[in-house]
Amino acid sequence: MSSVDYSERIPNNVSLAHDRRLQRALEQWQPHFLGWWREMGPHGFDTSQVYLRTAVAVDAAGWATFDYVRMADYRWGIFLAEGEPGKAIEFGIHKGQPVWKEVPGDYRGALRRLIVTQGDTEPASVEQQRLLGGSCPSLYDLRNLFQINVEEARHLLAMVYLLQAYFGRDGREEAEELLNRRSGDSDKPRILGAFNEPTPDWLALYMFTFFTDRDGRFQLASLAESGFDPLSRTCRFMLTEEAHHMFVGDTGVGRVVKRTCELMREHDTDRVRPYGGIDLDLLQRYLNFHFSVSLDLFGSELSTNAANYYSMGLKGRFRESQLEDDHRLQESAYPVLEVEEGRLVTREQPALTALNERLRDNYVDDCQKGVDRWNRTIKAAGIDFELKLPHRAFNRRIGRFADLWVTPQGRVLEEAEWRRLQDQWLPTQADRELVLSLMHPVWQPGKFAGWIAPPLRGINGRPIDFEYVRFD
């Protein structure tokens, strides 16, 4: 199963050639997918040759092979991680039973909803980022953007494969709808709010790939625990690609922080806007926005849907097999932040309904590690400033805090006061216009825009001044 058949119209390691019905269904869908890519994929780079990685196998030696590929010729494929003989379901009421190779009939609707929701996020991010190539800060960054775009599009195909292989007519209809919705469209928006927000500049891209793609990592990791084996194996392979997306965000923000610190020291000022840089307090406001929007992606703090998915064996916890409990959670509790008479208090709640909050806690802890890395750069420059994650109740639109007006420090305010102060905490129109004014493309190999530092190293052992993108 590790090798990928590139002789097929749709490269795959799922023996697609032996399932003519499925092959026909996917090949009928593929022209619509390619039409979506031409309309909503990266704008203006169809003939460019990009130094991309492409899977030729799903084992460690083959899933990332690098070479130049014309954007218009990229081969999207269907790849599942290797199966595990004798694998059993590790949680829920079916714990210990063999994993399912086919959809369990009683759970058909719930499983389809999970796959559709995950699948909808993949094309959404491509749509959000489609115009960024024209303002790239370097060829290195442009190549990284395109790597993300082609992989998110492949992740869409991965979810469509599951829909069409296992859900019949319903699956085919859902697959079409994944191509009909559009990020930010007032009539047919994407399902989740964060994927309807604009990504107009590269600072927003780096924040998105750090915070929102990190949510994707935790959602995929939870689905990778699924008792439905095809979904589990699909998500396990997607996770190998998702790591690069978060790397782009982590190092991207880190490079902006580094360049800002360099300009602050060079000009002996805490305001680097006049020198073509991005001030640290502006970075904080972008961080506040993207973190809070991404927190909403985990859903309500207490959720019967999440409890049902877990009990059914469809969606587990992050690194489920490493947790030391009964993996059924019928009698367990978990601390959850709640609102009580206008105050934020922590209460023990049933662990089964608090699964969203537990996953959000895992996510917050992981985000903090990245913020700590950025702060070490600031401290090493001798600058008295610290980036901070805002309180989890800040600027929320989903869950128990949706109607609460909470500061980044966790203080509950009246709405009027919060709105009076919000420009201190969230990006203003002037902030966004300033950042946009810096977005001038840099096309020369080894050159970088003045608001961002070069990376420490290149991609796949190549030098920083490597020609990562070739223009026809």
C-alpha positions as CSV (number, residue, x, y, z in Angstrom):
1,M,0.0,0.0,0.0
2,S,2.9,2.4,0.4
3,S,3.6,3.1,-3.3
4,V,1.5,5.6,-5.3
5,D,0.3,4.7,-8.8
6,Y,1.1,7.7,-10.9
7,S,-0.1,6.0,-14.1
8,E,-3.7,6.7,-13.1
9,R,-5.5,9.9,-13.9
10,I,-5.8,10.4,-10.2
11,P,-2.6,9.2,-8.5
12,N,-3.5,6.9,-5.5
13,N,-2.6,4.1,-3.2
14,V,-6.2,2.9,-2.7
15,S,-6.3,0.6,-5.8
16,L,-8.7,2.9,-7.5
17,A,-8.3,1.0,-10.8
18,H,-10.1,-2.0,-9.3
19,D,-13.2,0.0,-8.4
20,R,-14.6,1.3,-11.7
21,R,-17.7,2.8,-10.2
22,L,-15.7,4.9,-7.8
23,Q,-13.1,5.8,-10.4
24,R,-15.9,7.1,-12.7
25,A,-17.4,9.1,-10.0
26,L,-14.1,10.7,-9.0
27,E,-13.2,11.4,-12.7
28,Q,-16.6,13.0,-13.2
29,W,-15.9,15.2,-10.1
30,Q,-12.3,16.0,-11.1
31,P,-13.1,18.5,-13.9
32,H,-15.3,20.5,-11.5
33,F,-12.4,20.5,-9.0
34,L,-9.9,21.7,-11.6
35,G,-12.4,24.4,-12.6
36,W,-12.6,25.5,-9.0
37,W,-8.8,25.5,-8.8
38,R,-8.5,27.7,-11.9
39,E,-11.1,30.1,-10.5
40,M,-10.2,30.2,-6.8
41,G,-6.6,28.8,-6.6
42,P,-3.5,31.0,-6.7
43,H,-4.1,33.9,-9.0
44,G,-1.7,34.5,-11.9
45,F,0.8,31.7,-11.5
46,D,-0.5,28.8,-13.6
47,T,2.6,28.6,-15.8
48,S,5.1,29.2,-13.0
49,Q,7.4,26.3,-12.0
50,V,7.5,25.8,-8.3
51,Y,9.9,23.7,-6.2
52,L,7.2,21.6,-4.5
53,R,7.1,18.3,-2.6
54,T,4.9,15.6,-3.9
55,A,4.1,12.2,-2.4
56,V,5.3,9.2,-4.4
57,A,4.8,6.9,-1.4
58,V,3.2,7.2,2.1
59,D,6.2,5.8,4.0
60,A,8.9,8.0,5.5
61,A,11.1,7.8,2.5
62,G,8.6,8.7,-0.2
63,W,5.9,11.1,1.0
64,A,8.0,14.2,0.3
65,T,9.8,14.2,-3.0
66,F,10.9,17.6,-4.2
67,D,11.1,18.9,-7.8
68,Y,9.9,21.7,-10.0
69,V,6.3,21.4,-11.0
70,R,4.2,23.8,-13.1
71,M,1.2,24.9,-10.9
72,A,-1.2,24.0,-13.7
73,D,0.3,20.5,-13.9
74,Y,0.3,19.5,-10.3
75,R,-1.1,15.9,-9.8
76,W,-3.5,15.8,-6.9
77,G,-3.8,12.3,-5.5
78,I,-5.6,10.1,-2.9
79,F,-3.2,8.7,-0.2
80,L,-4.0,6.8,2.9
81,A,-1.5,5.9,5.6
82,E,-0.5,2.3,6.0
83,G,-3.1,0.1,7.7
84,E,-2.4,-1.5,11.1
85,P,-3.3,-5.2,11.1
86,G,-5.5,-6.2,14.0
87,K,-6.2,-2.5,15.0
88,A,-9.1,-2.1,17.4
89,I,-11.2,0.9,18.4
90,E,-9.6,2.6,21.4
91,F,-12.4,4.6,22.9
92,G,-16.2,4.9,23.4
93,I,-18.8,2.2,23.7
94,H,-17.2,0.1,21.0
95,K,-13.7,0.1,22.6
96,G,-11.8,-3.1,21.9
97,Q,-13.8,-4.0,18.8
98,P,-12.1,-4.2,15.4
99,V,-12.0,-0.9,13.5
100,W,-14.7,-0.5,10.8
101,K,-13.7,-0.9,7.2
102,E,-17.2,0.2,6.1
103,V,-19.5,2.9,7.5
104,P,-21.5,1.6,10.5
105,G,-25.1,2.2,9.4
106,D,-26.3,3.8,12.7
107,Y,-23.6,6.4,12.5
108,R,-23.8,7.2,8.8
109,G,-25.2,10.8,9.2
110,A,-22.8,11.8,12.1
111,L,-19.8,10.5,10.2
112,R,-20.8,12.3,7.0
113,R,-21.1,15.6,8.9
114,L,-17.7,15.2,10.4
115,I,-16.1,14.5,7.0
116,V,-18.0,17.4,5.3
117,T,-17.1,19.9,7.9
118,Q,-13.4,18.9,7.7
119,G,-13.5,18.9,3.9
120,D,-15.1,22.3,3.8
121,T,-12.1,23.9,5.5
122,E,-9.6,22.7,2.9
123,P,-10.7,24.7,-0.2
124,A,-11.7,27.6,2.1
125,S,-8.1,28.4,3.0
126,V,-7.0,28.3,-0.7
127,E,-9.8,30.8,-1.5
128,Q,-8.7,33.0,1.4
129,Q,-5.1,33.1,0.2
130,R,-5.6,33.2,-3.6
131,L,-4.3,36.8,-4.1
132,L,-1.3,36.7,-1.8
133,G,1.2,35.6,-4.4
134,G,1.2,39.0,-6.0
135,S,2.6,40.6,-2.8
136,C,5.1,37.9,-1.6
137,P,8.0,39.0,0.5
138,S,10.4,36.5,-1.2
139,L,10.5,33.6,-3.5
140,Y,11.1,31.4,-0.5
141,D,7.8,32.5,1.0
142,L,6.0,32.3,-2.3
143,R,7.0,28.7,-2.7
144,N,5.8,28.0,0.9
145,L,2.4,29.5,0.1
146,F,2.0,27.4,-3.0
147,Q,3.0,24.3,-1.1
148,I,0.2,25.0,1.4
149,N,-2.3,25.7,-1.4
150,V,-1.7,22.5,-3.4
151,E,-1.8,20.4,-0.2
152,E,-5.0,22.0,1.1
153,A,-6.5,21.2,-2.3
154,R,-5.3,17.6,-2.0
155,H,-6.9,17.4,1.4
156,L,-10.2,18.4,-0.2
157,L,-9.8,15.5,-2.6
158,A,-9.0,13.2,0.4
159,M,-12.3,14.0,2.0
160,V,-14.2,13.8,-1.3
161,Y,-12.7,10.3,-1.8
162,L,-14.3,9.2,1.5
163,L,-17.6,10.8,0.6
164,Q,-17.8,9.2,-2.8
165,A,-16.4,5.8,-1.8
166,Y,-18.6,5.3,1.3
167,F,-21.7,7.5,1.1
168,G,-23.3,6.8,-2.3
169,R,-25.5,9.5,-3.7
170,D,-25.4,11.6,-0.5
171,G,-21.7,11.6,-0.7
172,R,-21.6,12.7,-4.4
173,E,-24.0,15.6,-3.6
174,E,-21.9,16.7,-0.7
175,A,-18.7,16.5,-2.8
176,E,-20.3,18.9,-5.3
177,E,-21.4,21.3,-2.5
178,L,-17.8,21.5,-1.3
179,L,-17.0,23.1,-4.6
180,N,-20.0,25.4,-4.7
181,R,-19.5,27.2,-1.4
182,R,-17.0,30.1,-1.3
183,S,-15.1,31.7,1.6
184,G,-16.8,35.0,2.6
185,D,-19.7,34.6,0.2
186,S,-22.9,36.1,1.7
187,D,-25.1,33.5,0.0
188,K,-23.0,30.3,0.2
189,P,-20.3,30.8,2.8
190,R,-18.0,28.2,4.2
191,I,-19.3,26.3,7.2
192,L,-17.0,27.6,9.9
193,G,-16.6,31.3,10.7
194,A,-12.8,31.5,10.6
195,F,-12.8,30.3,7.0
196,N,-14.9,33.2,5.9
197,E,-12.5,35.8,7.2
198,P,-10.3,37.6,4.6
199,T,-6.6,37.0,4.5
200,P,-5.5,40.2,2.7
201,D,-1.8,40.3,3.7
202,W,1.1,38.1,4.6
203,L,1.1,38.9,8.3
204,A,-2.5,37.6,8.3
205,L,-1.3,34.5,6.5
206,Y,1.4,33.8,9.0
207,M,-1.1,34.2,11.9
208,F,-3.6,32.1,10.1
209,T,-1.2,29.3,9.4
210,F,0.0,29.4,13.0
211,F,-3.3,29.6,14.8
212,T,-6.0,28.3,12.4
213,D,-3.9,25.6,10.8
214,R,-3.0,24.5,14.3
215,D,-6.6,24.0,15.0
216,G,-6.6,21.9,11.9
217,R,-3.8,19.8,13.3
218,F,-5.8,19.0,16.5
219,Q,-9.0,18.3,14.6
220,L,-7.2,16.0,12.2
221,A,-5.4,14.3,15.1
222,S,-8.8,13.6,16.8
223,L,-10.2,12.2,13.6
224,A,-7.1,10.1,13.1
225,E,-8.2,8.2,16.2
226,S,-11.5,7.3,14.5
227,G,-12.9,3.8,14.6
228,F,-13.8,4.3,10.9
229,D,-10.4,3.1,9.5
230,P,-10.5,4.9,6.1
231,L,-11.0,8.2,7.9
232,S,-8.3,7.5,10.4
233,R,-5.7,6.5,7.8
234,T,-6.6,9.5,5.6
235,C,-6.1,12.0,8.4
236,R,-2.9,10.3,9.6
237,F,-1.4,11.0,6.2
238,M,-2.8,14.5,6.1
239,L,-1.1,15.3,9.4
240,T,2.3,14.7,7.8
241,E,1.6,17.5,5.4
242,E,-0.1,19.8,7.9
243,A,3.1,20.2,9.9
244,H,4.6,22.3,7.1
245,H,1.6,24.7,7.2
246,M,2.2,25.4,10.9
247,F,5.9,25.7,10.3
248,V,5.2,28.5,7.8
249,G,3.1,30.3,10.4
250,D,5.5,29.7,13.4
251,T,8.7,30.8,11.5
252,G,6.8,33.5,9.6
253,V,5.7,35.4,12.7
254,G,9.0,34.7,14.2
255,R,10.8,36.3,11.3
256,V,8.6,39.4,11.5
257,V,9.3,39.6,15.2
258,K,13.1,39.3,14.5
259,R,13.0,42.1,11.9
260,T,11.0,44.4,14.1
261,C,13.5,44.0,16.9
262,E,16.4,44.7,14.5
263,L,14.7,47.9,13.3
264,M,14.0,48.9,16.9
265,R,17.6,48.5,17.9
266,E,18.9,50.1,14.7
267,H,16.8,53.2,15.1
268,D,16.6,53.2,18.9
269,T,12.8,53.4,18.9
270,D,9.7,51.3,19.7
271,R,8.0,52.6,16.6
272,V,9.3,51.1,13.4
273,R,6.5,52.1,11.1
274,P,8.5,55.0,9.7
275,Y,11.2,52.5,8.8
276,G,9.0,50.0,7.0
277,G,8.5,47.7,9.9
278,I,5.6,46.3,11.9
279,D,5.3,47.5,15.5
280,L,5.1,44.9,18.2
281,D,1.9,46.2,19.6
282,L,0.3,45.8,16.1
283,L,1.6,42.2,16.0
284,Q,-0.2,41.7,19.4
285,R,-3.5,42.9,17.9
286,Y,-3.2,40.6,15.0
287,L,-2.4,37.8,17.4
288,N,-5.4,38.6,19.5
289,F,-7.7,38.4,16.5
290,H,-6.5,35.2,14.9
291,F,-6.2,33.4,18.3
292,S,-9.7,34.3,19.3
293,V,-11.3,33.4,16.0
294,S,-9.5,30.1,15.9
295,L,-10.7,29.2,19.4
296,D,-14.2,29.3,18.1
297,L,-13.4,26.5,15.7
298,F,-13.4,24.1,18.6
299,G,-17.1,24.7,19.2
300,S,-19.1,25.1,22.5
301,E,-17.4,24.3,25.8
302,L,-20.0,21.7,26.5
303,S,-21.3,19.7,23.5
304,T,-23.6,16.7,23.3
305,N,-22.5,16.3,19.6
306,A,-18.9,15.9,20.7
307,A,-19.9,13.5,23.4
308,N,-21.9,11.4,20.9
309,Y,-19.0,11.4,18.3
310,Y,-16.7,10.1,21.1
311,S,-19.1,7.5,22.4
312,M,-19.8,6.3,18.9
313,G,-16.1,5.9,18.3
314,L,-16.0,8.4,15.5
315,K,-13.8,11.1,16.9
316,G,-11.3,10.7,19.7
317,R,-9.2,13.0,21.9
318,F,-5.8,14.3,21.0
319,R,-3.4,11.4,21.3
320,E,-6.1,9.2,22.7
321,S,-3.9,6.1,23.1
322,Q,-1.5,8.0,25.4
323,L,-4.1,9.0,27.9
324,E,-4.5,7.0,31.1
325,D,-8.2,6.5,31.8
326,D,-10.9,4.1,30.8
327,H,-11.4,5.8,27.4
328,R,-15.2,5.8,27.9
329,L,-15.5,8.8,30.2
330,Q,-18.9,7.8,31.6
331,E,-18.0,8.8,35.2
332,S,-15.1,11.3,34.6
333,A,-15.1,15.0,35.1
334,Y,-13.2,17.9,33.5
335,P,-12.7,21.5,34.6
336,V,-14.5,24.0,32.3
337,L,-14.5,27.8,32.5
338,E,-18.0,29.2,32.9
339,V,-19.9,32.4,33.3
340,E,-21.6,32.9,36.7
341,E,-23.3,36.3,37.5
342,G,-21.0,38.1,35.1
343,R,-17.9,36.4,36.5
344,L,-15.6,33.7,35.0
345,V,-15.4,30.7,37.2
346,T,-14.1,27.1,36.7
347,R,-16.5,24.2,37.4
348,E,-16.1,20.5,37.1
349,Q,-18.3,19.2,34.3
350,P,-18.9,15.7,32.8
351,A,-15.7,14.9,30.8
352,L,-17.8,13.4,28.0
353,T,-19.6,16.7,27.2
354,A,-16.4,18.7,27.8
355,L,-14.4,17.1,25.0
356,N,-14.3,20.3,22.9
357,E,-12.9,22.2,25.9
358,R,-10.3,19.6,26.5
359,L,-9.1,19.8,22.9
360,R,-9.1,23.6,23.2
361,D,-6.9,23.3,26.2
362,N,-4.4,21.1,24.3
363,Y,-4.5,23.7,21.5
364,V,-3.9,26.7,23.8
365,D,-0.9,24.9,25.4
366,D,0.6,24.3,22.0
367,C,0.0,27.9,20.9
368,Q,1.8,29.1,24.0
369,K,4.9,27.3,23.0
370,G,5.1,29.2,19.8
371,V,4.5,32.5,21.6
372,D,7.3,31.6,24.0
373,R,9.7,31.2,21.1
374,W,8.8,34.6,19.7
375,N,9.3,36.2,23.1
376,R,12.7,34.6,23.4
377,T,13.7,36.6,20.3
378,I,12.4,39.8,21.8
379,K,14.2,39.2,25.1
380,A,17.5,38.3,23.3
381,A,17.3,41.7,21.5
382,G,17.1,43.4,24.9
383,I,13.6,44.8,24.4
384,D,11.1,45.1,27.2
385,F,8.0,43.7,25.5
386,E,6.1,40.4,25.7
387,L,3.6,39.0,23.3
388,K,0.7,37.2,25.1
389,L,-2.2,35.0,24.2
390,P,-5.4,36.8,25.1
391,H,-7.9,35.3,27.6
392,R,-9.9,32.5,26.0
393,A,-13.1,34.4,26.6
394,F,-11.9,37.4,24.6
395,N,-13.7,38.2,21.3
396,R,-15.5,34.9,21.2
397,R,-18.5,34.3,18.9
398,I,-19.2,30.6,19.7
399,G,-19.9,29.0,23.0
400,R,-20.7,30.4,26.5
401,F,-18.6,33.6,26.0
402,A,-20.3,34.6,22.7
403,D,-22.5,37.3,24.5
404,L,-19.8,38.3,27.0
405,W,-17.5,41.3,26.6
406,V,-14.1,40.2,28.0
407,T,-10.8,42.0,27.9
408,P,-7.6,40.2,26.8
409,Q,-6.7,40.1,30.5
410,G,-10.0,38.3,31.3
411,R,-12.0,41.2,32.9
412,V,-15.7,41.3,32.1
413,L,-16.9,44.7,30.8
414,E,-20.1,46.2,29.7
415,E,-20.5,46.2,25.9
416,A,-20.2,50.0,25.5
417,E,-16.9,50.1,27.4
418,W,-15.5,47.1,25.5
419,R,-16.3,48.7,22.2
420,R,-14.7,51.9,23.3
421,L,-11.5,50.1,24.0
422,Q,-11.5,47.5,21.2
423,D,-9.0,49.4,19.0
424,Q,-6.4,48.8,21.7
425,W,-6.9,45.0,21.3
426,L,-7.9,44.2,17.7
427,P,-6.5,45.4,14.4
428,T,-7.9,48.7,13.2
429,Q,-8.6,49.7,9.7
430,A,-5.5,51.9,9.9
431,D,-3.4,48.9,11.1
432,R,-4.6,46.8,8.2
433,E,-3.9,49.6,5.7
434,L,-0.4,50.0,7.1
435,V,0.4,46.3,6.7
436,L,-1.1,46.3,3.2
437,S,1.2,49.3,2.3
438,L,4.2,47.1,3.1
439,M,3.1,44.3,0.8
440,H,5.4,44.9,-2.2
441,P,6.5,41.7,-4.0
442,V,10.1,40.7,-4.0
443,W,11.0,38.4,-6.9
444,Q,14.8,38.2,-6.8
445,P,16.2,34.9,-5.3
446,G,17.7,35.5,-1.9
447,K,16.1,38.9,-1.4
448,F,13.5,39.7,1.2
449,A,11.0,42.5,2.0
450,G,12.2,45.0,4.6
451,W,9.6,44.0,7.2
452,I,10.6,40.4,7.6
453,A,13.9,38.7,8.3
454,P,15.3,35.8,6.1
455,P,14.8,32.3,7.4
456,L,17.6,30.4,9.1
457,R,17.7,27.8,6.3
458,G,16.2,26.9,3.0
459,I,13.8,24.2,2.0
460,N,15.0,20.6,1.6
461,G,18.6,21.6,2.2
462,R,18.6,24.2,-0.5
463,P,20.2,27.6,0.1
464,I,18.1,30.6,1.0
465,D,18.9,32.2,-2.3
466,F,17.7,29.2,-4.3
467,E,15.3,29.9,-7.2
468,Y,12.2,28.4,-5.5
469,V,9.9,29.8,-8.1
470,R,10.7,30.1,-11.8
471,F,8.5,32.4,-13.9
472,D,7.8,31.7,-17.6
